[in-house]
């Protein structure tokens, strides 16, 4: 099981620019709203895109999706771990919690 990261921990790491954030939802959801600086990478794309998006297999990476019930972030994390990425965590609560807390979100529109 992937280690979890809290909202406050993630916000601090984003502010410090010390983490790569991956939105595990589809592109249509990513375009509507995503965490600051997040890259979009779904489970189906990991094998094809991970090496290009994430060349450092030891980099701090956090995956997230919509809410705690969404399994997309865990799927992406597990696939990255299988590819040899070593520092993966999951923001279990997801973008809904982030937005509800009044934290900044971005759009692609």
Secondary structure, 3 states (H helix, E strand, C coil): CCEECCHHHHHHHHHCCCCEEEECCCHHHHHHCEECCCEECCHHHHHHHHHHHCCCCCCCEEEECCCCCCCHHHHHHHHHHHCCCCCEEEECCHHHHHHHCCCCEECCC
